Amino acid sequence: MQTFTSGSAVENEPEQNLADDFDHWPNEPATRNDLRILATRIDRRFAKIDTRFNKIDARFDKIDAQFDKIDAQFAMVDARFTAQKSELRDAIRRDMYGFAAFLIFATTAVIGAIKTFII
């Protein structure tokens, strides 16, 4: 099996077309030097891609840290709401008991006044 040189094997390469680096026409068999050049360019391309993945991983790490901060803030807010909920429940119970005591006293006073004037 023979490997033939052809146009750019790596698309969107900022350097010149790979065929420009070869010493012969695209329909001739590739030499070892041609294959080394191609391998070097492909290795560089993968190195660039690895670098991009590392940058993206770093961004995701930053986003994860931000989510951790937000989770901590939600936990603090939840604790505040739980505390305020307990305080509100206690205040409502105190007010209800106070109102019930007032109603019992007022009802007793009205019944006593009615007995006094009617009887």
Backbone as a printed PyTorch tensor [residue, N CA C, xyz], in Angstrom:
tensor([[[  0.8410,  -1.1740,   0.0000],
         [  0.0000,   0.0000,   0.0000],
         [  0.8850,   1.2360,   0.0000]],

        [[  0.5470,   2.1670,  -0.8480],
         [  1.3220,   3.4020,  -0.9370],
         [  0.4930,   4.5690,  -0.4240]],

        [[  1.1670,   5.4750,   0.2280],
         [  0.5160,   6.6900,   0.6910],
         [  0.8550,   7.7900,  -0.2840]],

        [[ -0.1800,   8.4400,  -0.7990],
         [  0.0280,   9.5180,  -1.7470],
         [ -0.1970,  10.8450,  -1.0690]],

        [[  0.5200,  11.8480,  -1.5310],
         [  0.3390,  13.1880,  -0.9900],
         [ -0.8650,  13.7970,  -1.6470]],

        [[ -1.6040,  14.5310,  -0.8920],
         [ -2.7540,  15.2380,  -1.4600],
         [ -2.8030,  16.6040,  -0.8260]],

        [[ -3.8970,  17.2800,  -0.9890],
         [ -4.0220,  18.6360,  -0.4500],
         [ -3.8590,  18.6340,   1.0550]],

        [[ -4.3860,  19.6340,   1.6890],
         [ -4.2290,  19.7790,   3.1260],
         [ -4.9220,  18.6430,   3.8600]],

        [[ -4.1650,  17.9210,   4.6540],
         [ -4.7360,  16.8320,   5.4430],
         [ -5.3870,  17.3670,   6.7070]],

        [[ -5.0060,  18.5410,   7.1110],
         [ -5.5600,  19.1640,   8.3070],
         [ -6.2360,  20.4550,   7.8740]],

        [[ -7.5340,  20.4930,   7.9870],
         [ -8.2880,  21.6660,   7.5450],
         [ -8.0950,  22.8330,   8.5060]],

        [[ -8.3070,  24.0360,   7.9970],
         [ -8.2430,  25.2640,   8.7920],
         [ -6.8840,  25.4800,   9.4460]],

        [[ -5.8460,  24.9800,   8.8460],
         [ -4.4940,  25.1680,   9.3680],
         [ -4.0450,  26.5800,   9.0100]],

        [[ -3.5420,  27.3570,   9.9580],
         [ -3.1240,  28.7120,   9.6280],
         [ -1.8860,  28.7420,   8.7350]],

        [[ -1.0790,  27.6870,   8.7810],
         [  0.0830,  27.6610,   7.9030],
         [ -0.3550,  27.3610,   6.4760]],

        [[  0.6010,  27.3570,   5.5900],
         [  0.2740,  27.0760,   4.1840],
         [ -0.2080,  25.6590,   4.0290]],

        [[ -0.7780,  25.4050,   2.8890],
         [ -1.2980,  24.0870,   2.5730],
         [ -0.1850,  23.0560,   2.6700]],

        [[ -0.5080,  21.8570,   3.1400],
         [  0.5160,  20.8210,   3.2680],
         [  1.1670,  20.4920,   1.9310]],

        [[  0.4160,  20.5690,   0.8880],
         [  0.9710,  20.2370,  -0.4270],
         [  2.1010,  21.1870,  -0.8020]],

        [[  2.1130,  22.4000,  -0.2680],
         [  3.1750,  23.3540,  -0.5640],
         [  4.5080,  22.8990,   0.0220]],

        [[  4.4630,  22.1130,   1.1230],
         [  5.6880,  21.6580,   1.7590],
         [  6.2960,  20.4390,   1.0770]],

        [[  5.5300,  19.7540,   0.2700],
         [  6.0320,  18.5510,  -0.3800],
         [  6.8620,  18.9310,  -1.6060]],

        [[  7.8890,  18.1230,  -1.8860],
         [  8.8020,  18.4180,  -2.9860],
         [  8.3240,  17.8710,  -4.3230]],

        [[  7.2060,  17.2300,  -4.3880],
         [  6.7600,  16.6020,  -5.6320],
         [  5.2620,  16.8050,  -5.7950]],

        [[  4.7230,  16.2740,  -6.8600],
         [  3.3190,  16.4680,  -7.1950],
         [  2.4380,  15.5960,  -6.3140]],

        [[  1.1750,  15.9710,  -6.1380],
         [  0.2830,  15.2230,  -5.2500],
         [  0.0190,  13.7790,  -5.6800]],

        [[  0.2580,  13.4140,  -6.9080],
         [ -0.0380,  12.0510,  -7.3240],
         [  1.1710,  11.1250,  -7.1940]],

        [[  2.2650,  11.6370,  -6.6380],
         [  3.4520,  10.8140,  -6.4360],
         [  3.4390,  10.2280,  -5.0290]],

        [[  4.1190,   9.0920,  -4.8080],
         [  4.1620,   8.5110,  -3.4600],
         [  4.8260,   9.4690,  -2.4630]],

        [[  4.3170,   9.4500,  -1.2500],
         [  4.8630,  10.3130,  -0.1920],
         [  6.1780,   9.7320,   0.3200]],

        [[  7.0870,  10.6190,   0.6720],
         [  8.3640,  10.1900,   1.2290],
         [  8.2610,  10.1500,   2.7490]],

        [[  9.3000,   9.6090,   3.3740],
         [  9.3040,   9.5800,   4.8410],
         [  9.2750,  10.9910,   5.4180]],

        [[  9.9780,  11.8900,   4.7660],
         [  9.9980,  13.2760,   5.2250],
         [  8.5940,  13.8780,   5.1500]],

        [[  7.8670,  13.5620,   4.0680],
         [  6.4980,  14.0610,   3.9460],
         [  5.6370,  13.5430,   5.0960]],

        [[  5.7970,  12.2770,   5.4100],
         [  5.0140,  11.6960,   6.5010],
         [  5.4190,  12.2780,   7.8520]],

        [[  6.7030,  12.5700,   8.0320],
         [  7.1570,  13.2070,   9.2750],
         [  6.5480,  14.5990,   9.4210]],

        [[  6.5450,  15.3320,   8.3080],
         [  5.9490,  16.6780,   8.3320],
         [  4.4740,  16.5780,   8.7000]],

        [[  3.7850,  15.6510,   8.0530],
         [  2.3670,  15.4690,   8.3400],
         [  2.1540,  15.0610,   9.8000]],

        [[  2.9450,  14.1360,  10.3060],
         [  2.8200,  13.7000,  11.6940],
         [  3.1020,  14.8500,  12.6590]],

        [[  4.1060,  15.6580,  12.3380],
         [  4.4350,  16.8050,  13.1910],
         [  3.2760,  17.7910,  13.2360]],

        [[  2.6910,  18.0560,  12.0890],
         [  1.5680,  18.9940,  12.0500],
         [  0.3550,  18.4370,  12.7990]],

        [[  0.1100,  17.1620,  12.6270],
         [ -1.0210,  16.5580,  13.3300],
         [ -0.7720,  16.5870,  14.8370]],

        [[  0.4750,  16.3090,  15.2610],
         [  0.7970,  16.3750,  16.6940],
         [  0.5900,  17.7770,  17.2400]],

        [[  1.0100,  18.7770,  16.4620],
         [  0.8150,  20.1600,  16.9010],
         [ -0.6720,  20.4910,  17.0060]],

        [[ -1.4210,  19.9770,  16.0390],
         [ -2.8600,  20.2350,  16.0440],
         [ -3.5070,  19.6210,  17.3000]],

        [[ -3.1140,  18.3790,  17.6190],
         [ -3.6480,  17.7560,  18.8310],
         [ -3.1760,  18.4800,  20.0810]],

        [[ -1.9740,  18.9990,  20.0730],
         [ -1.4870,  19.7660,  21.2270],
         [ -2.3360,  21.0210,  21.4160]],

        [[ -2.6900,  21.6760,  20.3050],
         [ -3.5550,  22.8560,  20.3810],
         [ -4.9230,  22.4730,  20.9320]],

        [[ -5.4430,  21.3510,  20.4630],
         [ -6.7490,  20.9020,  20.9380],
         [ -6.6840,  20.5580,  22.4200]],

        [[ -5.6080,  19.8910,  22.8450],
         [ -5.4450,  19.5750,  24.2670],
         [ -5.3950,  20.8520,  25.1040]],

        [[ -4.7100,  21.8570,  24.5990],
         [ -4.6440,  23.1340,  25.3050],
         [ -6.0320,  23.7540,  25.4270]],

        [[ -6.8060,  23.6810,  24.3550],
         [ -8.1700,  24.2180,  24.4060],
         [ -9.0170,  23.4610,  25.4180]],

        [[ -8.8820,  22.1350,  25.4380],
         [ -9.6350,  21.3620,  26.4210],
         [ -9.2180,  21.7380,  27.8380]],

        [[ -7.9450,  21.9760,  28.0610],
         [ -7.4840,  22.3810,  29.3930],
         [ -8.0800,  23.7220,  29.7860]],

        [[ -8.1530,  24.6510,  28.8170],
         [ -8.7620,  25.9520,  29.1060],
         [-10.2390,  25.7990,  29.4340]],

        [[-10.9280,  24.9450,  28.6740],
         [-12.3510,  24.7240,  28.9310],
         [-12.5430,  24.0550,  30.2890]],

        [[-11.6750,  23.1010,  30.6220],
         [-11.7550,  22.4650,  31.9410],
         [-11.5630,  23.4910,  33.0570]],

        [[-10.6420,  24.4160,  32.8550],
         [-10.4260,  25.4590,  33.8610],
         [-11.6730,  26.3250,  34.0050]],

        [[-12.3260,  26.6300,  32.8920],
         [-13.5610,  27.4250,  32.9630],
         [-14.6450,  26.6670,  33.7120]],

        [[-14.7640,  25.3700,  33.4280],
         [-15.7580,  24.5760,  34.1460],
         [-15.4390,  24.5140,  35.6340]],

        [[-14.1610,  24.4660,  35.9840],
         [-13.7890,  24.4810,  37.4000],
         [-14.2310,  25.7810,  38.0570]],

        [[-14.0610,  26.9050,  37.3400],
         [-14.5080,  28.1970,  37.8730],
         [-16.0240,  28.2080,  38.0440]],

        [[-16.7310,  27.6630,  37.0650],
         [-18.1920,  27.6230,  37.1440],
         [-18.6280,  26.7290,  38.3000]],

        [[-17.9480,  25.6050,  38.4840],
         [-18.2640,  24.7280,  39.6130],
         [-18.0500,  25.4500,  40.9420]],

        [[-16.9880,  26.2310,  41.0330],
         [-16.7310,  26.9930,  42.2610],
         [-17.8480,  28.0120,  42.5000]],

        [[-18.3160,  28.6480,  41.4220],
         [-19.4110,  29.6070,  41.5670],
         [-20.6890,  28.9090,  42.0230]],

        [[-20.9500,  27.7220,  41.4790],
         [-22.1260,  26.9770,  41.9230],
         [-22.0020,  26.5780,  43.3900]],

        [[-20.8000,  26.2400,  43.8260],
         [-20.5970,  25.9150,  45.2400],
         [-20.9090,  27.1220,  46.1220]],

        [[-20.4730,  28.3140,  45.6830],
         [-20.7820,  29.5320,  46.4390],
         [-22.2890,  29.7650,  46.4880]],

        [[-22.9500,  29.5740,  45.3540],
         [-24.4020,  29.7820,  45.3080],
         [-25.1140,  28.7720,  46.2050]],

        [[-24.6440,  27.5320,  46.1930],
         [-25.2350,  26.5280,  47.0800],
         [-25.0810,  26.9230,  48.5450]],

        [[-23.9350,  27.4510,  48.8990],
         [-23.7200,  27.8960,  50.2830],
         [-24.6650,  29.0540,  50.6230]],

        [[-24.8640,  29.9640,  49.6690],
         [-25.7730,  31.0850,  49.9140],
         [-27.2100,  30.5980,  50.0740]],

        [[-27.6020,  29.6210,  49.2400],
         [-28.9420,  29.0580,  49.3850],
         [-29.1150,  28.3840,  50.7380]],

        [[-28.0810,  27.7220,  51.2070],
         [-28.1530,  27.0730,  52.5180],
         [-28.3410,  28.1190,  53.6160]],

        [[-27.6250,  29.2410,  53.5000],
         [-27.7740,  30.3090,  54.4920],
         [-29.1910,  30.8960,  54.4530]],

        [[-29.7080,  31.1220,  53.2510],
         [-31.0590,  31.6780,  53.1220],
         [-32.0870,  30.6900,  53.6810]],

        [[-31.8860,  29.4110,  53.3960],
         [-32.7940,  28.3910,  53.9170],
         [-32.7820,  28.3850,  55.4460]],

        [[-31.6080,  28.5100,  56.0320],
         [-31.5140,  28.5560,  57.4980],
         [-32.2360,  29.7840,  58.0480]],

        [[-32.0900,  30.9180,  57.3660],
         [-32.7900,  32.1390,  57.8100],
         [-34.3020,  31.9540,  57.7450]],

        [[-34.7820,  31.3890,  56.6150],
         [-36.2240,  31.1840,  56.4870],
         [-36.7410,  30.2050,  57.5270]],

        [[-35.9810,  29.1880,  57.8180],
         [-36.3980,  28.2270,  58.8380],
         [-36.4980,  28.9130,  60.1990]],

        [[-35.5230,  29.7400,  60.5370],
         [-35.5440,  30.4610,  61.8110],
         [-36.7200,  31.4320,  61.8580]],

        [[-36.9350,  32.1740,  60.7790],
         [-38.0430,  33.1310,  60.7570],
         [-39.3850,  32.4200,  60.7780]],

        [[-39.4490,  31.2590,  60.1400],
         [-40.6850,  30.4830,  60.1530],
         [-41.0210,  30.0610,  61.5770]],

        [[-40.0100,  29.6200,  62.3140],
         [-40.2350,  29.2240,  63.7110],
         [-40.6710,  30.4170,  64.5520]],

        [[-40.0190,  31.5380,  64.3610],
         [-40.3760,  32.7450,  65.1100],
         [-41.7960,  33.1890,  64.7810]],

        [[-42.1500,  33.1270,  63.4970],
         [-43.4960,  33.5400,  63.0840],
         [-44.5460,  32.5960,  63.6600]],

        [[-44.2710,  31.3100,  63.6270],
         [-45.2030,  30.3280,  64.1980],
         [-45.4110,  30.5980,  65.6900]],

        [[-44.3250,  30.8630,  66.4070],
         [-44.4350,  31.1430,  67.8380],
         [-45.2170,  32.4330,  68.0930]],

        [[-44.9700,  33.4390,  67.2780],
         [-45.6750,  34.7160,  67.4480],
         [-47.1680,  34.5490,  67.1720]],

        [[-47.5130,  33.7880,  66.1550],
         [-48.9230,  33.5670,  65.8400],
         [-49.6020,  32.8000,  66.9770]],

        [[-48.9220,  31.8030,  67.5000],
         [-49.4990,  31.0470,  68.6250],
         [-49.7060,  31.9350,  69.8410]],

        [[-48.7140,  32.7830,  70.1350],
         [-48.8650,  33.6970,  71.2770],
         [-50.0550,  34.6200,  71.0670]],

        [[-50.1720,  35.1590,  69.8350],
         [-51.2900,  36.0610,  69.5500],
         [-52.6300,  35.3260,  69.6180]],

        [[-52.6530,  34.0910,  69.1230],
         [-53.8990,  33.3190,  69.1710],
         [-54.3010,  33.0300,  70.6060]],

        [[-53.3400,  32.6230,  71.4240],
         [-53.6510,  32.3550,  72.8310],
         [-54.0990,  33.6350,  73.5390]],

        [[-53.4560,  34.7260,  73.2240],
         [-53.8560,  36.0080,  73.8180],
         [-55.2540,  36.3960,  73.3900]],

        [[-55.5640,  36.2170,  72.1070],
         [-56.8900,  36.5520,  71.6070],
         [-57.9350,  35.6260,  72.2050]],

        [[-57.5970,  34.3270,  72.3280],
         [-58.5400,  33.3770,  72.9440],
         [-58.7940,  33.7610,  74.3930]],

        [[-57.7510,  34.1430,  75.1010],
         [-57.9300,  34.5660,  76.5010],
         [-58.7980,  35.8170,  76.5770]],

        [[-58.5740,  36.7540,  75.6450],
         [-59.3930,  37.9750,  75.6020],
         [-60.8570,  37.6320,  75.3280]],

        [[-61.0920,  36.7130,  74.3630],
         [-62.4740,  36.3420,  74.0550],
         [-63.1580,  35.6760,  75.2460]],

        [[-62.4210,  34.8060,  75.9390],
         [-62.9990,  34.1430,  77.1110],
         [-63.3330,  35.1750,  78.1830]],

        [[-62.3990,  36.1050,  78.4080],
         [-62.6370,  37.1520,  79.4080],
         [-63.8000,  38.0420,  78.9840]],

        [[-63.8200,  38.4340,  77.7020],
         [-64.8890,  39.3250,  77.2350],
         [-66.2330,  38.6150,  77.2890]],

        [[-66.2590,  37.3450,  76.8970],
         [-67.5200,  36.5990,  76.9340],
         [-68.0010,  36.4480,  78.3720]],

        [[-67.0930,  36.1370,  79.2590],
         [-67.4470,  36.0090,  80.6700],
         [-67.9630,  37.3350,  81.2130]],

        [[-67.3180,  38.4220,  80.8320],
         [-67.7520,  39.7440,  81.2990],
         [-69.1270,  40.0860,  80.7360]],

        [[-69.3710,  39.7710,  79.4680],
         [-70.6800,  40.0770,  78.8680],
         [-71.7600,  39.2320,  79.5270]],

        [[-71.4730,  37.9430,  79.7400],
         [-72.4570,  37.0700,  80.3960],
         [-72.7360,  37.5700,  81.8230]],

        [[-71.6870,  37.9850,  82.5220],
         [-71.8560,  38.5420,  83.8760],
         [-72.6750,  39.8170,  83.8580]],

        [[-72.4610,  40.6680,  82.8560],
         [-73.2100,  41.9220,  82.7650],
         [-74.6630,  41.6410,  82.4310]],

        [[-74.8870,  40.6390,  81.5730],
         [-76.2600,  40.3150,  81.2110],
         [-76.9980,  39.7500,  82.4330]],

        [[-76.3210,  38.9070,  83.2040],
         [-76.9470,  38.3340,  84.3980],
         [-77.2690,  39.4390,  85.4100]],

        [[-76.3880,  40.3860,  85.5030],
         [-76.5810,  41.4550,  86.4770],
         [-77.7840,  42.3070,  86.0920]],

        [[-77.8920,  42.6930,  84.8380],
         [-78.9700,  43.5920,  84.4270],
         [-80.2890,  42.8690,  84.2040]],

        [[-80.2200,  41.6290,  83.7830],
         [-81.4510,  40.9310,  83.4560],
         [-81.9740,  40.2200,  84.6990]],

        [[-81.1840,  39.6520,  85.4290],
         [-81.6620,  38.8750,  86.5550],
         [-81.7250,  39.7180,  87.7730]]])
